[in-house]
Every structure is written in structure tokens, then in C-alpha cells.
Amino acid sequence: MNLNITIALCVTATLFGCTGSDSGASPSLDVGGVGSYGGDAVTTSGDASAGDGLSPRLTDADTAVAASDSVVAKDGAPADAAPADGAAADVVTPAGKSCVQIGQCAQDDCAGGKQPCGLGCEKDAAPGAFEKAKAVFDCAAAKCALGMCLGNTTLQCMEPCGGLLCGPQILACYDDGGFGTKGCSVIPGCYDACEAKPTNRYTCHASCYNQLDAAGKQRAKAWSECTKASPGTPVAALALCTEQWATCVADGKTGQQPCHEVAKCIAKCADKDYLCIGGCYGTGTPAAQTSYLAVWKCALNNPTNLAGCLNAFEACAAPGGVGKCSGLVACIDTCKKGLGVADDKGYCTIQCLHDSTPAGSAAGVTLLQCALNKCPACATGAATCTSCLQANCGAAVMACLAL
């Protein structure tokens, strides 16, 4: 029986997505935006839709067990594992090709857009390996090529779709059945290191996953189980699965810091310093972490109009200072990008709110919400802002001046 499926599948899809030359972003582990992970696209084809390419085609007639060509790890790390902070043993199968080796074969053979490609990669597969590889291809065919990306089987659509919606199948392919010593927080940096490698990226990604301890693998699986229910786009997946993402990069840790201190700490982290970001998040109390996630989730869901997120910002800030409402409005006006998440990852706005009195903060939030909703000119500093506020937000302006 042939597995004939028309699909453009990113075989190198990782837990957090994958990218091509112009594929856009995959879910990032930096709080201020989204980054990208992954590798080359592969197309598989058959009878479903003529003209979409032919590769790789897996056949279950060639799954005989043979001597292994597996890479044997030396000192716990294969030659093509990620650098030191991402090193781990490869998926080693004593008799026949592992699922990872099938995937690596397909990636190598399909490099550069070759078609057909990947034919025969399943030959001499170890028991169960073919079934795992087939599960990845079947999932991407149903959910991406014949689902979300129907009529648009381009890298830009297929890569994030496959990585996000087929994460459980991909991790099952990667899994060597053992446990390492690292936490889930090392995954993003390890995947990034794999992407800098010219070859063997699929094997490298599997090595990243298999270095995780039991809790780390469980957290990685929780992320993939969540993203499979997402719309299949990176930002949407991140907005849906913020808690799973944060739990992974913080290795499930909690601390004693309030939300505004967590925000202050994260603001100092570089965008892709995942260990720093996760470490900061892990210092927060459970309540602080929940509050910070609410800010982030709201910002992801409202990237161009954050008026509805000001209450979340205020809850995280826990106002308790001496600043008046007028001072709060002036403070926020000095923040780099107003209320955007790129504004020191929201910390500037949160600090302005924290330094205000509770009453001043409440009045300021009401005024800002009115301004953002009814006076777009105020967001750009246009001269018409003042007249618009007087006409539409007069009561809120007077209340603010009184506090």
C-alpha cells in the first residue's frame, strides 16, 4: 500500500514551528514579539491533487528490519547535536532506521526543492518507525495541505501550519523513549542553534528534545497539545497557549515577586534570551504570573488597539505610588511606543501605572481608554487631539485633573 498524499510539509517542523526563506514568524519565546524556527520544506504527493509535486512517498511495503545506520552518540551527544547548551543524545535504534532518520533522509533528499524526493527513505525502517513518520505526513496532509493551506501549499502557509497543528506527531517521532537532564527552557535556544547548522537539522531538533528530563518533555508535549487546537498561525497559537509557553521557558518555577517586578526583570532581557525571560517569569508568584500572562495575551489579541488591555496593565502594575492622574498620562506619553508590547515589553506603561495612586491610575485608565477609542489623533500626537478630547472625553479629562 502506498502512502500517496499531496502535501507541502515542513519535515523539519519543530515543536515551536518552522520557517523557510520568507515564511514569516513562528511562535517565539521572546515576550516582545514572535521569532521563527524550523527548516526546509518537503512536498509529498500522490493522487489527491495533480500537479502539486511528488515527494516524499512512503510505502509500507519496505519496512523490513535491517542493520542500523543510526548515528551512535559519543559521550551523550551526537556529532551534529546543537552546541553545549543544547547537546543531547540522538535517537538511536539498534535495528533499522528510526523515525528521525527517515525524516532526516527526506530533508536531505528534498533540499533545494527537488521533486520527486524522499522516495525510499522508509526502507529498512525499525519496527514502529514507519508508522510514526506516516503519522506526521498524514497529519500535515489533513490539517494543512487539505485543510488550512488548501490552494496555498506554499512555505509561508505549510511550515507554521505543520509545526503547530502536528506537534504531538512530530514529538512522537523525535522521542527516543529516554530522559535527559535539562528543563524545557533549553528548547528554544537549542532549536535556534540547530538552524545555524547547514545539515542534519532534523536530527539536531530531535537531539534537543531528547535532552529533556521527564518534566521537560511533559511541558513540551503540553505546548504541542495546545497548539494543535490553534488556528494554525504563530501569533494565534501563542495567544492561545501563553500559559504552556511560559511554563516551559520557566521550567514550571514560581517565586515571590509581584507582576510589575516580573515585567521589570523581563524588560532587561534580550528578545531571544529565553533563559533570561524564563528565569524572570519564574520569580513571580502564581498570581503575578497569571496577571503577566493576561497582559501578554491581551496584547497579542489586540496588536493595533490596546485600549481594552489597559485594565490588564493596571492589574499587573498594582498602583500604590503618589503620582497624580495628569502625571500618569504624561508618563505613558514618554514611553517609546505608547501602549505597544514593543514598549520595553510593556514595562514602561506598567511602571507609570505602578507609580500612581490607585485613584489616579483608575482615572488615567478611563481617560486613556476614551482617547484611544474616540480620538485616534492622540495616538500620533496630531494637533486635533486636544479638540477631540474636549468634544468626546471632557468628563474623563476633568476627573483626571481632579486627581
N, C-alpha and C positions, 0 to 999 in steps of 0.2 A: 504494500500500500504506500503510495507516495503522499508526502505532505506538500500539496500544491496550493499555495496561498499567495495572493497578490498583496504585497506589503512593502512599505519602505520602513524598515525597522532599524533603529539605532542599536546595534548589538552591544555597543559599549555603554548603553544606558546604565547609569549608576543609581544608587539609592536616591540621590538628590537631583536626578535629571541628567541631561547631556546636551551638548551643543555641536554645531557644525560651523562652517566659515561665517555664516551670517544668521545663525539660528536664533539669536535673541537670548534672553536670560532664563536660567533655571532657578529654582528656589535657592536663595542664598542663605548663608549663615551669618551675614552681617545685618545688623539691625536697621541700618540706614537705607537699604535697597535690596536689589537682587543681583546675584552673580551667576556663574554658569559652570557646569561640569559636564564631562562626557567625552565623546569621541566620534569616530567615523560612522556614517550611516551605511546600512546594508539593505538591499532590497531583495525580497523573496517573492516568487511569483508562481502562478500556475494557471488554473482555469477560471479564476474568479473574475478577472477583467483583463482582456487582451490589451497588450501594448504598454503595460506598466513595468516591464522588466522581468527578468527570470533569475532570481537568486536570493539566498541560498536555498536549495531544495533538499530537505532532509527526508531520507527514506528509512523506514523501519525494517527494511529487508537486509540492511547492512550493519546490524548491531551485534555482530559476533564478538565475543570476548577474545582479546589478543594480548600480547605482551605490552606493557605500558611504555609510552613515550613521555610519561609525566616528568616534569621538572622536579628533581628532588632538592628540597630545601637544605641549605648548608647553614648550620648554626641558627636555625629557626627562621631564616629569611632567604627567599629565592633571589637569584641574580637580578631579576627585574622588579623586585619589590620597590615600594616607594622609599624615600630617604629615611633616615634614622627614626624620626618621629612617626613614621607611617609603615615601618617594616613589619612583616608578618609572614608566616609560612604559607606557601602556595597550597592550592587544592591538589593533593597528591592521591592518585588512585593506583593501587598495586596491579590491577589487571584491566587495561583498557583505558580509553580516553575519558576524562571527566567532562562534565558539562562545561566547565570553564575552558577546557582545551578545545571543545567543539566551538565555543563562542570565539575563542582567540583565533582558531583556524579560519572561521568565517570572516572575522575582522581583517585578518591579514590578506586573505584571498580577494576580498572585495574592496581593498584600499584603492583610492583613486576613481571610484565609480565603475569599476569593471563589472560587466554583465554579459552572460550569467556568471555567477561566482558562488563559492561556498559549496559547490557540488562535491559530495563525498566526505565532507568534514565529519559526518557522524560515523564514518567507517571505523570499526573496531572500538565502538563505544563501550564503556564499562556498564554493567547492569544498572539500570536506572538513569544513566546519564542522558541517553537519548530522550527519555520521557521528560526530563527536566528542561532540556533545550527546546523540545517541541512545545512545552507549556508556555515558554517565553514567546515563541513565534506565534502560537495560537492566540495568546492574549493580545499581542500587538496588532494582529490581523483584525480581530473582532472589535477592539476598542479604538484603534487608531485608523488603520488603512480602510476598514469598512465601517468606521464609526466617526470619531471626531474629525479625522482628516480625509474623509471620503471626498474625492475630487480634488484634493490638495495634498497629495502624498509627497510633500517637499520636506527637506530637512527642518525648515522652520516650524512645521507642524508636527512631524513624526517624532522628532527626537525628544522634546519635552513630554509629549503625549506618552510615548513608550516608557520613559523613565518614571513618570508619575503614576500612570494607571496600571503598570505591570510590575511595580516594585516588589511585591511578595514573590512573584515567579522568578525575578532576577536574583533576589537574595537566596532563594532555594537553590538556584543554580550555583551561586557563589559558595554556599555553605559547605565546609569540609567536615562538619559534624563535631568539631572540637571547639575549644575555647582558648583565647589568649589571655593577656593580662591588661589590656588597655580599655579605657572607657569610650563611650560613644563620641565624646568630644573630639577625638583624634580623626574621625572620619572625614570631615570637610577638608582639612589640611592635607590629609593623605591622598584624597582624590585629586586635589589640585596638583600635588607632586606627580601623580600618575599622568596628568595631562601634559606635563612638561617633557614626558618621555616620547621619543619618536616611534617606539614599537612596544608591543606587549602590554598595552594599556588595559585590556580586558582582564588579563591575568593579574595585573597590578591592582585593579579595583577589587578583585576577589581577595587578594592578599590583605588589603586594607580592612575588609570586612572580617576576615578570619583572625585578625589580631585582637578582636574584641573579646572581653570576658563575657560571662553569661548575661549579666545585666546590660552590658553594652549592646550585645546582639538583640536583646529583647527590646531595647529602646529604638534601635534602628528598625526593627520589624514594626514597632508601633507607628513610626513615621510612615513607613511604606503602606501599612494597612489603612492609615488615614488618607494619604494622598490618592489612593486608588478610588476613593469616593469623591474626589475633587472634579471640577470641570475639565481638568487636564492642562491648564495653563499654570506657569510657575507662580505668578503673584496670587492667583486664586487658591492654589494649593497651600501657599504659605499663610494666607489669611485664614484658611480653614483649619490648618494644622499647626498654629503657632505654639500651642502648648507642647505638642510632641517634639517640635523642633527645639524649643528652649530646654526641655527636659534632657534631650540628647546632648546638646552642647554644654550643659551644666552638669552632666553626669548624675542628674537627679538630686543634686545637693540643694540644701536650703540653709539660710543663716539668720542673722538678727537685724539686718539693715532695712530701713523703710524704702518705699518705692523711689522717692526723689534721690536717695543716695545711690540706689542701683542705677538710675538714669545718669547720675553724675559720673559714676565709675565707667559705664559703657561709653559715654561721650568721649572719653580719653582713649578708647581702643581704636586701632586702625580698622578700616572697613572689613578686611579679611583676616583679622587676628581673632580667629574663632575661640582659641583657648582663653584669650583675654575677655572676650564678650561673655563666654560661658561662665568664666570664673566670677565676673561681676554679677551676672544674673544669679549665680549660686549663693551669693552673700545675702540675698533678700529673704525675708520671712515668706512663708507661703502666701500670706495676704498681699505682701508687696509684689511678689511675682505675678499673682493674679491681676493686680492693678496695672503693672507694667505691660503685661500682655494685652490688656484691654486697650491701652493707648496704641500699641503697635497694630493690633488687629483693626482698630477703627481707622487708623491712617492708611493701611493697605486697602481697605474697602472704600475709602474716600480720598483718593490721591489729589484731587483738584479742589475740593471744598471740605475743609476740616471744621466747619462751624459746628457740626454735630459731634466732633471729638473733644471739644473744649471741656465738657464735663468729665471725660476720662482723664484729660490732662490735669484738671483740678483735683480729682480724686487721688491721683498719684502724687501730686505736689503737697497735699496736706497743708494748706496755708496756715501760717502761725506766726508771721512776722509783724512788722509795724508799718509796712508800706501802704499808702493810700491807693484808691482805685485809679486816680489820674496817673500816679507813678507806675502802676501796673501796665496801663495802656502804653505809656511811653517806653517802658522797659521792653515789652514784647515788640514794639516797633523797631527797636535796635537789634533784635535777633536777626541773624543772617538772612533767613528766608521765611520770615514771618512764622507761620504755624506749620511749615512743612517738616516731614521727618528728616530731611537733609539738614535741618537746622540743629546741628550738633546732636543728631538723633533725637530731637525733641527736648533736649535738656535745657536749652536756653529758656524756652517757654515755661517749662516746669519750674525752673528756678525763680523766674519772675513771679509766678503764682505762689510759690512757697514763701517768698519774702513779703507777701502782702498779708494784711489782716484777713480773717475769714470773711468779714462783711465786704471789705474792699475787693477781695477776689471774686465773690459772688456777683457783685455789681459790675465788675470788669468783664466777667464772662458773659453776662447778659448783654452788655454794650457791644462786645466783640461779635457775639453771635448775630446781633441785629445788623451790625456793619457788614459782616461777611455775606449775610443773606440778602440784604436790601441795597447795599452800596458797594458794588464791585470796584468802583473807582478808588475806594480807600485802600484796597489791596495793592494798588500800583502807585499810590501817593498822588493821584491826579488832583488837580485844583478843585474839581467838583465834589470832592469828598465831604468838605465841611457843609456845603449847602444840602447835600444828600442826607447827611446825619441830622441836620436840623429839621428836615422835612419828614424823615422816616423814623428816626431814633431819638427824638427830642427827650422823651421821658427817661430813657436809659442814660442819656448824656447827663441830665440833671441829677439823677440818682447817683451816678458815678462821682460827679463833682462834690456831692454832699458827703462822700465817704473817702 
